[in-house]
């Protein structure tokens, strides 16, 4: 499989995982996916996938500033996701 095809498959899989059923999260996550993830390094991509494993209520609280992420790397990623 060519790298471009693998990247498209990964992007499609991540886009599907960004659909959380909470409009606020859907907008934030998909915007990050389109705007920032294409130029993100491998570590940030892995961190984003880890973030997508977070249960919706907790992810919602982190993204809306109602709770703090458990580590600095996740907090920094959430900052990039929620940046205008």
N, C-alpha and C positions, 0 to 999 in steps of 0.2 A: 504494500500500500504506500502510495506517495505521501510525502509530508503534508502537502496541501490538502489531500483528501482526509488524512488523519486529523488535521486541524479543523476541518469542516465538521467531521463527525463529532469531535470533542465539543465544538461550539454548539452543535445541535443538542447534544446530550446535556450540556450545561444550561442551555436556554430552557429546555424542558424542566430541569430541576429548579430554575428561577421562578417558575410559575407556582406560587405558593397559595393562591386563593385569597390573599389579602392585597388589595389594590396598591397600598403604599409600598409593600415589599416588592411586588411585581415590578412596579415602575423603577424603584431604586436599583434592584438587582439587574434587570434587563438593561437599564441605562449604563451601568458599570460594565456589563458584559459587552455592549456595543462600543462604548467609548474607551475603556481602559484595558480590558483584558487582551485585546489583540497585540498590544505591545508589552504586556506583562511578562516577566521572567518565569521560569519554571517554578521557583519557590512561591511566588505570588499566586500562580495558578493552583498549586497544591493547597495553599492557604484558603483560596476562594472555594475550592471543592470541600475543604474541611468546614468552612463556614456554612455551606449549603446542607451539611449534615445536622445543623442545629435545629431543634424544634422551633416551629413558627412563633409561639408566644415569646420565647427567649430572644430569638432573632429580631422580632418586632420591637421588643424593649430596648435592645442594644441600638438598633438603627434610629429609634426615636429619642434616644438619650435618657430613657427611663431606668436603665441599668447599664453597668459597665461590663465590657467584655472581660473574660478572665485572664487574658494576657495581652502584653503590649503589641504583639504582631497582629492579633485579631482587632484590637482597638484601632490600630493604624489603618488596617484595611477597611474597617467600617467608616473611618473618617474619609477615606477616598471614595467609598461608595455613596456616602451621604453628602459629599461636596457638590455644590451647584455646578 
